[in-house]
Amino acid sequence: MEDRLTLLASVADLYYLENQSQEKIARKFGYSRSAISRLLTEARHKGVVEIHVNYPVPRNKELERQLRQRFGLATVIVAERGRSDYRQMLRNLGRLGAFHLLEVLSDTATLGVSWGTAIFEVANALPRRYMPDVKVVQMLGSAGYGDPNVDGSGVGRAIADRLNSHHFALSAPLIARDEVTRNLFLREPNISVFLLLSLYADVALVGIGSVELGRSSLLRTGYLKEEEILDIKARGAVGHICAQHFNEQGQILDCEINRRVIGVDLQKLVTSGCQIIGVAGGKVKAPAILGALRGIFLDSLVTDSAAAEVILELDQ
């Protein structure tokens, strides 16, 4: 089986990367041209070759300029929303986020990863690279419910796979039953070491969560109930990063839910010197993104024009 995959990879390499004709490859291997064509088809079916069509994503340079000046960000990337639906908007953010991540990620970097649909789309959009010295670290526990692909462990593993790098999974729940249980988890060496590794990350890739019932990832995964979300909102929460909630002024709340999270300390991450890339879009996320910007939690922002316009309006 391994020999067969090696053959498929060799043929595909010559055809797709070396731009050799099927006829020339056939002469090299002693096969017919039709046999080479069948091998290329088999390579696609078995996942040896992946073909992606990368449509250009239009950007709104004026909104990028305004956000960069207003909030002092190092980098702002704004996808023009146009008529894109929410699903397509997320895919566009994933493409732009993947492009920016590869721009800033060195060959020996430690990359901290959170979770969520936007980060999942970044993972999907990443082209394959050979970066074996990169460490991909899961910065918070796993939700364990819903779609495993958007969970912290799933997203981190997918990014590590794309980069051919090492993945460090955090074997703990995202939110503990109570503060006492959370503290017990943090005493476990394999958990405390991973969280310390997160604080030494060179780059962190984070989503920005909403507390709106229709968009709450914590509600969707079953970690919080509707009444708990409403209680957090009543206390002033507009959003969260790494499940740590903050208000519209970017102040991290002193609330029970934040004291139950098993993950990297957001404030410590901000002051660690790590370059934090936030990826989130849509009008409903605008208050959460604004809170994150006011809290100076981000160095770079990847968002869409619909969210950017509302952010600037709210910040008058």
KEGU-20964 format. One record per residue (C-alpha): chain; residue number from 1; z, y, x; residue in one letter. Coordinates in Angstrom, 2 decimals, padded with zeros to 5 digits, always signed. Layout:
@ch=A | i=NUM | Z=Z | Y=Y | X=X | aa=A $
...
***
This chain:
@ch=A | i=1 | Z=+000.00 | Y=+000.00 | X=+000.00 | aa=M $
@ch=A | i=2 | Z=+000.95 | Y=+002.38 | X=+002.82 | aa=E $
@ch=A | i=3 | Z=-002.34 | Y=+001.66 | X=+004.61 | aa=D $
@ch=A | i=4 | Z=-004.24 | Y=+002.43 | X=+001.42 | aa=R $
@ch=A | i=5 | Z=-002.48 | Y=+005.79 | X=+000.99 | aa=L $
@ch=A | i=6 | Z=-003.17 | Y=+006.64 | X=+004.63 | aa=T $
@ch=A | i=7 | Z=-006.87 | Y=+005.94 | X=+004.04 | aa=L $
@ch=A | i=8 | Z=-006.88 | Y=+008.14 | X=+000.93 | aa=L $
@ch=A | i=9 | Z=-005.13 | Y=+010.93 | X=+002.81 | aa=A $
@ch=A | i=10 | Z=-007.56 | Y=+010.71 | X=+005.75 | aa=S $
@ch=A | i=11 | Z=-010.60 | Y=+010.89 | X=+003.49 | aa=V $
@ch=A | i=12 | Z=-009.13 | Y=+013.74 | X=+001.45 | aa=A $
@ch=A | i=13 | Z=-008.19 | Y=+015.66 | X=+004.60 | aa=D $
@ch=A | i=14 | Z=-011.76 | Y=+015.54 | X=+005.90 | aa=L $
@ch=A | i=15 | Z=-013.25 | Y=+016.52 | X=+002.53 | aa=Y $
@ch=A | i=16 | Z=-010.84 | Y=+019.20 | X=+001.27 | aa=Y $
@ch=A | i=17 | Z=-009.47 | Y=+020.69 | X=+004.52 | aa=L $
@ch=A | i=18 | Z=-012.25 | Y=+020.05 | X=+007.05 | aa=E $
@ch=A | i=19 | Z=-015.02 | Y=+020.76 | X=+004.50 | aa=N $
@ch=A | i=20 | Z=-017.03 | Y=+017.71 | X=+005.60 | aa=Q $
@ch=A | i=21 | Z=-019.59 | Y=+016.31 | X=+003.20 | aa=S $
@ch=A | i=22 | Z=-019.06 | Y=+012.98 | X=+001.44 | aa=Q $
@ch=A | i=23 | Z=-022.14 | Y=+011.65 | X=+003.20 | aa=E $
@ch=A | i=24 | Z=-020.72 | Y=+012.51 | X=+006.65 | aa=K $
@ch=A | i=25 | Z=-017.33 | Y=+010.98 | X=+005.78 | aa=I $
@ch=A | i=26 | Z=-019.10 | Y=+007.84 | X=+004.53 | aa=A $
@ch=A | i=27 | Z=-020.88 | Y=+007.41 | X=+007.88 | aa=R $
@ch=A | i=28 | Z=-017.59 | Y=+007.86 | X=+009.74 | aa=K $
@ch=A | i=29 | Z=-015.76 | Y=+005.17 | X=+007.75 | aa=F $
@ch=A | i=30 | Z=-018.74 | Y=+002.87 | X=+007.26 | aa=G $
@ch=A | i=31 | Z=-018.64 | Y=+003.23 | X=+003.46 | aa=Y $
@ch=A | i=32 | Z=-021.23 | Y=+004.29 | X=+000.92 | aa=S $
@ch=A | i=33 | Z=-021.19 | Y=+007.84 | X=-000.41 | aa=R $
@ch=A | i=34 | Z=-020.22 | Y=+006.57 | X=-003.87 | aa=S $
@ch=A | i=35 | Z=-017.25 | Y=+004.71 | X=-002.33 | aa=A $
@ch=A | i=36 | Z=-016.01 | Y=+007.95 | X=-000.76 | aa=I $
@ch=A | i=37 | Z=-016.33 | Y=+009.66 | X=-004.14 | aa=S $
@ch=A | i=38 | Z=-014.20 | Y=+006.91 | X=-005.73 | aa=R $
@ch=A | i=39 | Z=-011.60 | Y=+007.24 | X=-002.95 | aa=L $
@ch=A | i=40 | Z=-011.33 | Y=+011.00 | X=-003.57 | aa=L $
@ch=A | i=41 | Z=-010.81 | Y=+010.35 | X=-007.28 | aa=T $
@ch=A | i=42 | Z=-008.15 | Y=+007.75 | X=-006.50 | aa=E $
@ch=A | i=43 | Z=-006.43 | Y=+010.22 | X=-004.14 | aa=A $
@ch=A | i=44 | Z=-006.07 | Y=+012.70 | X=-007.00 | aa=R $
@ch=A | i=45 | Z=-004.83 | Y=+010.07 | X=-009.46 | aa=H $
@ch=A | i=46 | Z=-002.19 | Y=+008.81 | X=-007.02 | aa=K $
@ch=A | i=47 | Z=-000.93 | Y=+012.29 | X=-006.15 | aa=G $
@ch=A | i=48 | Z=-002.20 | Y=+012.24 | X=-002.56 | aa=V $
@ch=A | i=49 | Z=-004.26 | Y=+015.32 | X=-003.49 | aa=V $
@ch=A | i=50 | Z=-003.03 | Y=+018.03 | X=-005.84 | aa=E $
@ch=A | i=51 | Z=-005.47 | Y=+020.64 | X=-007.09 | aa=I $
@ch=A | i=52 | Z=-004.14 | Y=+023.94 | X=-008.40 | aa=H $
@ch=A | i=53 | Z=-006.18 | Y=+026.77 | X=-009.88 | aa=V $
@ch=A | i=54 | Z=-004.43 | Y=+029.99 | X=-008.87 | aa=N $
@ch=A | i=55 | Z=-005.63 | Y=+032.76 | X=-011.15 | aa=Y $
@ch=A | i=56 | Z=-004.91 | Y=+036.22 | X=-009.74 | aa=P $
@ch=A | i=57 | Z=-001.82 | Y=+037.82 | X=-011.26 | aa=V $
@ch=A | i=58 | Z=-002.36 | Y=+041.56 | X=-011.89 | aa=P $
@ch=A | i=59 | Z=+000.51 | Y=+043.79 | X=-010.76 | aa=R $
@ch=A | i=60 | Z=+001.73 | Y=+047.17 | X=-012.01 | aa=N $
@ch=A | i=61 | Z=+002.07 | Y=+049.24 | X=-008.85 | aa=K $
@ch=A | i=62 | Z=+003.43 | Y=+052.32 | X=-010.63 | aa=E $
@ch=A | i=63 | Z=+006.33 | Y=+050.42 | X=-012.21 | aa=L $
@ch=A | i=64 | Z=+006.98 | Y=+048.79 | X=-008.84 | aa=E $
@ch=A | i=65 | Z=+007.22 | Y=+052.22 | X=-007.23 | aa=R $
@ch=A | i=66 | Z=+009.56 | Y=+053.59 | X=-009.91 | aa=Q $
@ch=A | i=67 | Z=+011.92 | Y=+050.62 | X=-009.76 | aa=L $
@ch=A | i=68 | Z=+011.95 | Y=+050.62 | X=-005.97 | aa=R $
@ch=A | i=69 | Z=+012.84 | Y=+054.31 | X=-005.82 | aa=Q $
@ch=A | i=70 | Z=+015.31 | Y=+054.23 | X=-008.71 | aa=R $
@ch=A | i=71 | Z=+017.36 | Y=+051.30 | X=-007.40 | aa=F $
@ch=A | i=72 | Z=+016.71 | Y=+051.30 | X=-003.65 | aa=G $
@ch=A | i=73 | Z=+015.25 | Y=+047.80 | X=-003.57 | aa=L $
@ch=A | i=74 | Z=+013.52 | Y=+046.44 | X=-000.50 | aa=A $
@ch=A | i=75 | Z=+010.76 | Y=+044.80 | X=-002.56 | aa=T $
@ch=A | i=76 | Z=+009.72 | Y=+045.01 | X=-006.20 | aa=V $
@ch=A | i=77 | Z=+006.93 | Y=+042.90 | X=-007.67 | aa=I $
@ch=A | i=78 | Z=+005.96 | Y=+043.60 | X=-011.29 | aa=V $
@ch=A | i=79 | Z=+003.48 | Y=+041.33 | X=-013.05 | aa=A $
@ch=A | i=80 | Z=+001.39 | Y=+043.15 | X=-015.65 | aa=E $
@ch=A | i=81 | Z=+002.33 | Y=+041.46 | X=-018.93 | aa=R $
@ch=A | i=82 | Z=-000.78 | Y=+042.30 | X=-020.94 | aa=G $
@ch=A | i=83 | Z=-001.22 | Y=+039.74 | X=-023.73 | aa=R $
@ch=A | i=84 | Z=+000.54 | Y=+036.92 | X=-021.91 | aa=S $
@ch=A | i=85 | Z=+003.02 | Y=+034.95 | X=-023.98 | aa=D $
@ch=A | i=86 | Z=+006.50 | Y=+034.19 | X=-022.64 | aa=Y $
@ch=A | i=87 | Z=+005.46 | Y=+030.86 | X=-021.12 | aa=R $
@ch=A | i=88 | Z=+002.49 | Y=+032.37 | X=-019.29 | aa=Q $
@ch=A | i=89 | Z=+004.63 | Y=+035.30 | X=-018.14 | aa=M $
@ch=A | i=90 | Z=+007.09 | Y=+032.88 | X=-016.53 | aa=L $
@ch=A | i=91 | Z=+004.27 | Y=+031.05 | X=-014.76 | aa=R $
@ch=A | i=92 | Z=+002.99 | Y=+034.37 | X=-013.41 | aa=N $
@ch=A | i=93 | Z=+006.47 | Y=+035.27 | X=-012.16 | aa=L $
@ch=A | i=94 | Z=+006.62 | Y=+031.84 | X=-010.52 | aa=G $
@ch=A | i=95 | Z=+003.40 | Y=+032.47 | X=-008.62 | aa=R $
@ch=A | i=96 | Z=+004.47 | Y=+035.92 | X=-007.45 | aa=L $
@ch=A | i=97 | Z=+007.97 | Y=+034.69 | X=-006.61 | aa=G $
@ch=A | i=98 | Z=+006.59 | Y=+031.80 | X=-004.56 | aa=A $
@ch=A | i=99 | Z=+004.30 | Y=+034.16 | X=-002.65 | aa=F $
@ch=A | i=100 | Z=+007.17 | Y=+036.52 | X=-001.85 | aa=H $
@ch=A | i=101 | Z=+009.51 | Y=+033.68 | X=-000.89 | aa=L $
@ch=A | i=102 | Z=+007.05 | Y=+032.36 | X=+001.70 | aa=L $
@ch=A | i=103 | Z=+006.66 | Y=+035.89 | X=+003.07 | aa=E $
@ch=A | i=104 | Z=+010.36 | Y=+036.21 | X=+003.88 | aa=V $
@ch=A | i=105 | Z=+011.31 | Y=+032.60 | X=+004.66 | aa=L $
@ch=A | i=106 | Z=+011.41 | Y=+031.75 | X=+008.36 | aa=S $
@ch=A | i=107 | Z=+010.82 | Y=+028.25 | X=+009.74 | aa=D $
@ch=A | i=108 | Z=+014.54 | Y=+027.77 | X=+010.48 | aa=T $
@ch=A | i=109 | Z=+016.06 | Y=+029.55 | X=+007.46 | aa=A $
@ch=A | i=110 | Z=+018.76 | Y=+028.37 | X=+005.09 | aa=T $
@ch=A | i=111 | Z=+017.60 | Y=+028.94 | X=+001.51 | aa=L $
@ch=A | i=112 | Z=+020.14 | Y=+029.09 | X=-001.30 | aa=G $
@ch=A | i=113 | Z=+018.82 | Y=+028.20 | X=-004.77 | aa=V $
@ch=A | i=114 | Z=+020.33 | Y=+028.76 | X=-008.22 | aa=S $
@ch=A | i=115 | Z=+018.72 | Y=+027.36 | X=-011.38 | aa=W $
@ch=A | i=116 | Z=+016.78 | Y=+028.20 | X=-014.56 | aa=G $
@ch=A | i=117 | Z=+013.25 | Y=+028.30 | X=-015.91 | aa=T $
@ch=A | i=118 | Z=+012.05 | Y=+031.19 | X=-013.71 | aa=A $
@ch=A | i=119 | Z=+013.22 | Y=+029.44 | X=-010.53 | aa=I $
@ch=A | i=120 | Z=+011.64 | Y=+026.22 | X=-011.81 | aa=F $
@ch=A | i=121 | Z=+008.31 | Y=+028.06 | X=-012.07 | aa=E $
@ch=A | i=122 | Z=+008.69 | Y=+029.35 | X=-008.49 | aa=V $
@ch=A | i=123 | Z=+009.18 | Y=+025.75 | X=-007.36 | aa=A $
@ch=A | i=124 | Z=+006.08 | Y=+024.67 | X=-009.29 | aa=N $
@ch=A | i=125 | Z=+003.97 | Y=+027.43 | X=-007.76 | aa=A $
@ch=A | i=126 | Z=+004.99 | Y=+026.83 | X=-004.15 | aa=L $
@ch=A | i=127 | Z=+002.12 | Y=+025.48 | X=-002.05 | aa=P $
@ch=A | i=128 | Z=+002.97 | Y=+022.60 | X=+000.24 | aa=R $
@ch=A | i=129 | Z=+004.20 | Y=+023.61 | X=+003.68 | aa=R $
@ch=A | i=130 | Z=+005.62 | Y=+021.73 | X=+006.64 | aa=Y $
@ch=A | i=131 | Z=+008.97 | Y=+023.44 | X=+007.30 | aa=M $
@ch=A | i=132 | Z=+011.28 | Y=+020.57 | X=+008.33 | aa=P $
@ch=A | i=133 | Z=+013.94 | Y=+022.85 | X=+009.83 | aa=D $
@ch=A | i=134 | Z=+014.53 | Y=+024.77 | X=+006.59 | aa=V $
@ch=A | i=135 | Z=+017.72 | Y=+023.89 | X=+004.68 | aa=K $
@ch=A | i=136 | Z=+017.53 | Y=+024.18 | X=+000.88 | aa=V $
@ch=A | i=137 | Z=+021.06 | Y=+024.47 | X=-000.51 | aa=V $
@ch=A | i=138 | Z=+022.11 | Y=+024.16 | X=-004.15 | aa=Q $
@ch=A | i=139 | Z=+024.43 | Y=+027.16 | X=-004.66 | aa=M $
@ch=A | i=140 | Z=+026.17 | Y=+026.04 | X=-007.84 | aa=L $
@ch=A | i=141 | Z=+026.98 | Y=+022.89 | X=-009.74 | aa=G $
@ch=A | i=142 | Z=+024.61 | Y=+021.06 | X=-012.05 | aa=S $
@ch=A | i=143 | Z=+024.37 | Y=+021.64 | X=-015.77 | aa=A $
@ch=A | i=144 | Z=+023.68 | Y=+017.97 | X=-016.43 | aa=G $
@ch=A | i=145 | Z=+022.18 | Y=+018.65 | X=-019.85 | aa=Y $
@ch=A | i=146 | Z=+018.76 | Y=+019.62 | X=-021.15 | aa=G $
@ch=A | i=147 | Z=+015.77 | Y=+019.58 | X=-018.81 | aa=D $
@ch=A | i=148 | Z=+016.83 | Y=+018.18 | X=-015.40 | aa=P $
@ch=A | i=149 | Z=+013.86 | Y=+019.91 | X=-013.77 | aa=N $
@ch=A | i=150 | Z=+015.36 | Y=+023.38 | X=-014.31 | aa=V $
@ch=A | i=151 | Z=+018.84 | Y=+022.30 | X=-013.23 | aa=D $
@ch=A | i=152 | Z=+020.09 | Y=+023.41 | X=-009.83 | aa=G $
@ch=A | i=153 | Z=+019.74 | Y=+019.99 | X=-008.24 | aa=S $
@ch=A | i=154 | Z=+016.26 | Y=+019.42 | X=-009.69 | aa=G $
@ch=A | i=155 | Z=+014.92 | Y=+022.84 | X=-008.70 | aa=V $
@ch=A | i=156 | Z=+016.39 | Y=+022.61 | X=-005.20 | aa=G $
@ch=A | i=157 | Z=+014.94 | Y=+019.15 | X=-004.68 | aa=R $
@ch=A | i=158 | Z=+011.51 | Y=+020.32 | X=-005.89 | aa=A $
@ch=A | i=159 | Z=+011.49 | Y=+023.28 | X=-003.49 | aa=I $
@ch=A | i=160 | Z=+012.63 | Y=+021.10 | X=-000.59 | aa=A $
@ch=A | i=161 | Z=+009.87 | Y=+018.63 | X=-001.41 | aa=D $
@ch=A | i=162 | Z=+007.22 | Y=+021.38 | X=-001.40 | aa=R $
@ch=A | i=163 | Z=+008.44 | Y=+022.65 | X=+001.97 | aa=L $
@ch=A | i=164 | Z=+009.01 | Y=+019.19 | X=+003.46 | aa=N $
@ch=A | i=165 | Z=+012.54 | Y=+020.35 | X=+004.27 | aa=S $
@ch=A | i=166 | Z=+016.12 | Y=+019.17 | X=+003.86 | aa=H $
@ch=A | i=167 | Z=+017.86 | Y=+019.39 | X=+000.48 | aa=H $
@ch=A | i=168 | Z=+021.63 | Y=+019.74 | X=+000.14 | aa=F $
@ch=A | i=169 | Z=+022.78 | Y=+018.92 | X=-003.41 | aa=A $
@ch=A | i=170 | Z=+026.15 | Y=+020.06 | X=-004.76 | aa=L $
@ch=A | i=171 | Z=+027.79 | Y=+017.10 | X=-006.52 | aa=S $
@ch=A | i=172 | Z=+029.82 | Y=+018.99 | X=-009.10 | aa=A $
@ch=A | i=173 | Z=+029.50 | Y=+020.31 | X=-012.64 | aa=P $
@ch=A | i=174 | Z=+028.36 | Y=+023.90 | X=-013.17 | aa=L $
@ch=A | i=175 | Z=+031.43 | Y=+024.85 | X=-015.19 | aa=I $
@ch=A | i=176 | Z=+034.76 | Y=+023.02 | X=-015.05 | aa=A $
@ch=A | i=177 | Z=+036.91 | Y=+022.32 | X=-018.09 | aa=R $
@ch=A | i=178 | Z=+039.49 | Y=+024.89 | X=-016.99 | aa=D $
@ch=A | i=179 | Z=+040.49 | Y=+026.92 | X=-013.94 | aa=E $
@ch=A | i=180 | Z=+042.88 | Y=+024.23 | X=-012.64 | aa=V $
@ch=A | i=181 | Z=+040.11 | Y=+021.61 | X=-012.66 | aa=T $
@ch=A | i=182 | Z=+037.75 | Y=+024.01 | X=-010.95 | aa=R $
@ch=A | i=183 | Z=+040.25 | Y=+024.61 | X=-008.15 | aa=N $
@ch=A | i=184 | Z=+040.61 | Y=+020.86 | X=-007.68 | aa=L $
@ch=A | i=185 | Z=+036.86 | Y=+020.55 | X=-007.24 | aa=F $
@ch=A | i=186 | Z=+036.85 | Y=+023.37 | X=-004.69 | aa=L $
@ch=A | i=187 | Z=+039.38 | Y=+021.49 | X=-002.57 | aa=R $
@ch=A | i=188 | Z=+036.96 | Y=+018.61 | X=-002.11 | aa=E $
@ch=A | i=189 | Z=+035.50 | Y=+018.86 | X=+001.43 | aa=P $
@ch=A | i=190 | Z=+031.94 | Y=+017.97 | X=+000.43 | aa=N $
@ch=A | i=191 | Z=+031.98 | Y=+020.78 | X=-002.16 | aa=I $
@ch=A | i=192 | Z=+033.74 | Y=+023.46 | X=-000.11 | aa=S $
@ch=A | i=193 | Z=+031.43 | Y=+022.83 | X=+002.87 | aa=V $
@ch=A | i=194 | Z=+028.32 | Y=+023.19 | X=+000.70 | aa=F $
@ch=A | i=195 | Z=+029.57 | Y=+026.45 | X=-000.81 | aa=L $
@ch=A | i=196 | Z=+030.34 | Y=+027.75 | X=+002.67 | aa=L $
@ch=A | i=197 | Z=+026.80 | Y=+026.81 | X=+003.70 | aa=L $
@ch=A | i=198 | Z=+025.54 | Y=+028.88 | X=+000.75 | aa=S $
@ch=A | i=199 | Z=+027.33 | Y=+031.94 | X=+002.12 | aa=L $
@ch=A | i=200 | Z=+025.46 | Y=+031.48 | X=+005.41 | aa=Y $
@ch=A | i=201 | Z=+022.09 | Y=+031.44 | X=+003.62 | aa=A $
@ch=A | i=202 | Z=+019.40 | Y=+033.69 | X=+005.02 | aa=D $
@ch=A | i=203 | Z=+017.63 | Y=+033.93 | X=+001.66 | aa=V $
@ch=A | i=204 | Z=+018.89 | Y=+033.26 | X=-001.87 | aa=A $
@ch=A | i=205 | Z=+016.54 | Y=+032.64 | X=-004.81 | aa=L $
@ch=A | i=206 | Z=+018.31 | Y=+033.40 | X=-008.10 | aa=V $
@ch=A | i=207 | Z=+017.52 | Y=+033.64 | X=-011.77 | aa=G $
@ch=A | i=208 | Z=+019.13 | Y=+036.26 | X=-014.00 | aa=I $
@ch=A | i=209 | Z=+020.64 | Y=+034.79 | X=-017.15 | aa=G $
@ch=A | i=210 | Z=+020.95 | Y=+036.45 | X=-020.54 | aa=S $
@ch=A | i=211 | Z=+023.84 | Y=+036.39 | X=-023.02 | aa=V $
@ch=A | i=212 | Z=+021.51 | Y=+036.74 | X=-026.00 | aa=E $
@ch=A | i=213 | Z=+021.82 | Y=+033.64 | X=-028.17 | aa=L $
@ch=A | i=214 | Z=+018.07 | Y=+032.99 | X=-028.22 | aa=G $
@ch=A | i=215 | Z=+017.79 | Y=+033.05 | X=-024.42 | aa=R $
@ch=A | i=216 | Z=+021.16 | Y=+031.82 | X=-023.15 | aa=S $
@ch=A | i=217 | Z=+020.66 | Y=+028.95 | X=-020.70 | aa=S $
@ch=A | i=218 | Z=+024.38 | Y=+028.17 | X=-020.82 | aa=L $
@ch=A | i=219 | Z=+024.18 | Y=+027.77 | X=-024.60 | aa=L $
@ch=A | i=220 | Z=+020.98 | Y=+025.73 | X=-024.40 | aa=R $
@ch=A | i=221 | Z=+022.46 | Y=+023.30 | X=-021.87 | aa=T $
@ch=A | i=222 | Z=+025.59 | Y=+022.84 | X=-023.99 | aa=G $
@ch=A | i=223 | Z=+028.04 | Y=+024.29 | X=-021.47 | aa=Y $
@ch=A | i=224 | Z=+029.08 | Y=+027.09 | X=-023.80 | aa=L $
@ch=A | i=225 | Z=+029.30 | Y=+027.25 | X=-027.56 | aa=K $
@ch=A | i=226 | Z=+027.91 | Y=+030.06 | X=-029.66 | aa=E $
@ch=A | i=227 | Z=+031.35 | Y=+031.55 | X=-030.28 | aa=E $
@ch=A | i=228 | Z=+032.04 | Y=+031.56 | X=-026.54 | aa=E $
@ch=A | i=229 | Z=+028.82 | Y=+033.47 | X=-025.87 | aa=I $
@ch=A | i=230 | Z=+029.73 | Y=+036.00 | X=-028.55 | aa=L $
@ch=A | i=231 | Z=+033.20 | Y=+036.39 | X=-027.03 | aa=D $
@ch=A | i=232 | Z=+031.71 | Y=+037.05 | X=-023.58 | aa=I $
@ch=A | i=233 | Z=+029.36 | Y=+039.64 | X=-025.10 | aa=K $
@ch=A | i=234 | Z=+032.29 | Y=+041.31 | X=-026.84 | aa=A $
@ch=A | i=235 | Z=+033.94 | Y=+041.67 | X=-023.42 | aa=R $
@ch=A | i=236 | Z=+030.92 | Y=+043.61 | X=-022.22 | aa=G $
@ch=A | i=237 | Z=+028.77 | Y=+040.94 | X=-020.56 | aa=A $
@ch=A | i=238 | Z=+025.01 | Y=+041.59 | X=-020.45 | aa=V $
@ch=A | i=239 | Z=+023.96 | Y=+038.85 | X=-018.06 | aa=G $
@ch=A | i=240 | Z=+024.88 | Y=+036.49 | X=-015.26 | aa=H $
@ch=A | i=241 | Z=+023.73 | Y=+035.34 | X=-011.84 | aa=I $
@ch=A | i=242 | Z=+024.87 | Y=+031.91 | X=-010.67 | aa=C $
@ch=A | i=243 | Z=+026.77 | Y=+031.71 | X=-014.02 | aa=A $
@ch=A | i=244 | Z=+028.99 | Y=+034.68 | X=-013.05 | aa=Q $
@ch=A | i=245 | Z=+028.88 | Y=+037.28 | X=-015.80 | aa=H $
@ch=A | i=246 | Z=+028.70 | Y=+041.04 | X=-015.33 | aa=F $
@ch=A | i=247 | Z=+028.56 | Y=+044.11 | X=-017.55 | aa=N $
@ch=A | i=248 | Z=+025.91 | Y=+046.82 | X=-017.91 | aa=E $
@ch=A | i=249 | Z=+027.32 | Y=+048.72 | X=-014.93 | aa=Q $
@ch=A | i=250 | Z=+027.04 | Y=+045.67 | X=-012.71 | aa=G $
@ch=A | i=251 | Z=+030.76 | Y=+044.92 | X=-012.59 | aa=Q $
@ch=A | i=252 | Z=+031.63 | Y=+041.23 | X=-012.39 | aa=I $
@ch=A | i=253 | Z=+033.96 | Y=+040.48 | X=-015.31 | aa=L $
@ch=A | i=254 | Z=+037.46 | Y=+039.14 | X=-014.94 | aa=D $
@ch=A | i=255 | Z=+037.05 | Y=+036.54 | X=-017.70 | aa=C $
@ch=A | i=256 | Z=+037.84 | Y=+032.88 | X=-018.16 | aa=E $
@ch=A | i=257 | Z=+034.28 | Y=+031.62 | X=-017.89 | aa=I $
@ch=A | i=258 | Z=+033.82 | Y=+033.20 | X=-014.45 | aa=N $
@ch=A | i=259 | Z=+037.00 | Y=+031.53 | X=-013.25 | aa=R $
@ch=A | i=260 | Z=+035.64 | Y=+028.10 | X=-014.27 | aa=R $
@ch=A | i=261 | Z=+032.31 | Y=+028.29 | X=-012.43 | aa=V $
@ch=A | i=262 | Z=+031.82 | Y=+025.92 | X=-009.50 | aa=I $
@ch=A | i=263 | Z=+029.43 | Y=+027.76 | X=-007.27 | aa=G $
@ch=A | i=264 | Z=+028.93 | Y=+030.37 | X=-004.62 | aa=V $
@ch=A | i=265 | Z=+031.00 | Y=+033.55 | X=-005.03 | aa=D $
@ch=A | i=266 | Z=+028.43 | Y=+036.17 | X=-006.10 | aa=L $
@ch=A | i=267 | Z=+030.25 | Y=+039.14 | X=-004.57 | aa=Q $
@ch=A | i=268 | Z=+030.71 | Y=+037.32 | X=-001.27 | aa=K $
@ch=A | i=269 | Z=+027.04 | Y=+036.34 | X=-001.30 | aa=L $
@ch=A | i=270 | Z=+026.05 | Y=+039.99 | X=-001.77 | aa=V $
@ch=A | i=271 | Z=+028.16 | Y=+041.14 | X=+001.18 | aa=T $
@ch=A | i=272 | Z=+027.14 | Y=+038.22 | X=+003.43 | aa=S $
@ch=A | i=273 | Z=+023.88 | Y=+039.84 | X=+004.51 | aa=G $
@ch=A | i=274 | Z=+021.80 | Y=+037.26 | X=+002.66 | aa=C $
@ch=A | i=275 | Z=+018.48 | Y=+038.50 | X=+001.27 | aa=Q $
@ch=A | i=276 | Z=+018.73 | Y=+037.90 | X=-002.48 | aa=I $
@ch=A | i=277 | Z=+015.53 | Y=+037.53 | X=-004.52 | aa=I $
@ch=A | i=278 | Z=+015.95 | Y=+037.81 | X=-008.29 | aa=G $
@ch=A | i=279 | Z=+013.27 | Y=+036.42 | X=-010.63 | aa=V $
@ch=A | i=280 | Z=+013.42 | Y=+037.21 | X=-014.36 | aa=A $
@ch=A | i=281 | Z=+011.23 | Y=+038.77 | X=-017.03 | aa=G $
@ch=A | i=282 | Z=+010.82 | Y=+039.63 | X=-020.69 | aa=G $
@ch=A | i=283 | Z=+012.26 | Y=+042.49 | X=-022.73 | aa=K $
@ch=A | i=284 | Z=+015.29 | Y=+040.44 | X=-023.77 | aa=V $
@ch=A | i=285 | Z=+016.27 | Y=+040.08 | X=-020.10 | aa=K $
@ch=A | i=286 | Z=+016.05 | Y=+043.83 | X=-019.39 | aa=A $
@ch=A | i=287 | Z=+019.79 | Y=+044.62 | X=-019.92 | aa=P $
@ch=A | i=288 | Z=+020.77 | Y=+041.69 | X=-017.68 | aa=A $
@ch=A | i=289 | Z=+018.32 | Y=+042.74 | X=-014.97 | aa=I $
@ch=A | i=290 | Z=+019.54 | Y=+046.34 | X=-015.19 | aa=L $
@ch=A | i=291 | Z=+023.16 | Y=+045.20 | X=-014.81 | aa=G $
@ch=A | i=292 | Z=+022.17 | Y=+043.17 | X=-011.73 | aa=A $
@ch=A | i=293 | Z=+020.39 | Y=+046.20 | X=-010.24 | aa=L $
@ch=A | i=294 | Z=+023.33 | Y=+048.52 | X=-010.90 | aa=R $
@ch=A | i=295 | Z=+025.66 | Y=+045.97 | X=-009.33 | aa=G $
@ch=A | i=296 | Z=+023.39 | Y=+045.94 | X=-006.24 | aa=I $
@ch=A | i=297 | Z=+023.23 | Y=+042.14 | X=-006.47 | aa=F $
@ch=A | i=298 | Z=+019.55 | Y=+042.00 | X=-005.50 | aa=L $
@ch=A | i=299 | Z=+017.43 | Y=+042.97 | X=-002.51 | aa=D $
@ch=A | i=300 | Z=+014.14 | Y=+042.01 | X=-004.14 | aa=S $
@ch=A | i=301 | Z=+013.08 | Y=+041.75 | X=-007.78 | aa=L $
@ch=A | i=302 | Z=+010.19 | Y=+039.84 | X=-009.33 | aa=V $
@ch=A | i=303 | Z=+009.74 | Y=+040.77 | X=-012.99 | aa=T $
@ch=A | i=304 | Z=+007.12 | Y=+041.72 | X=-015.57 | aa=D $
@ch=A | i=305 | Z=+005.97 | Y=+045.08 | X=-016.93 | aa=S $
@ch=A | i=306 | Z=+007.60 | Y=+044.54 | X=-020.34 | aa=A $
@ch=A | i=307 | Z=+011.04 | Y=+044.16 | X=-018.76 | aa=A $
@ch=A | i=308 | Z=+010.41 | Y=+046.92 | X=-016.21 | aa=A $
@ch=A | i=309 | Z=+009.58 | Y=+049.51 | X=-018.87 | aa=E $
@ch=A | i=310 | Z=+012.74 | Y=+048.75 | X=-020.83 | aa=V $
@ch=A | i=311 | Z=+014.88 | Y=+048.79 | X=-017.66 | aa=I $
@ch=A | i=312 | Z=+013.67 | Y=+052.29 | X=-016.81 | aa=L $
@ch=A | i=313 | Z=+014.24 | Y=+053.48 | X=-020.39 | aa=E $
@ch=A | i=314 | Z=+017.78 | Y=+052.08 | X=-020.48 | aa=L $
@ch=A | i=315 | Z=+018.62 | Y=+053.70 | X=-017.15 | aa=D $
@ch=A | i=316 | Z=+018.00 | Y=+057.25 | X=-018.33 | aa=Q $
***
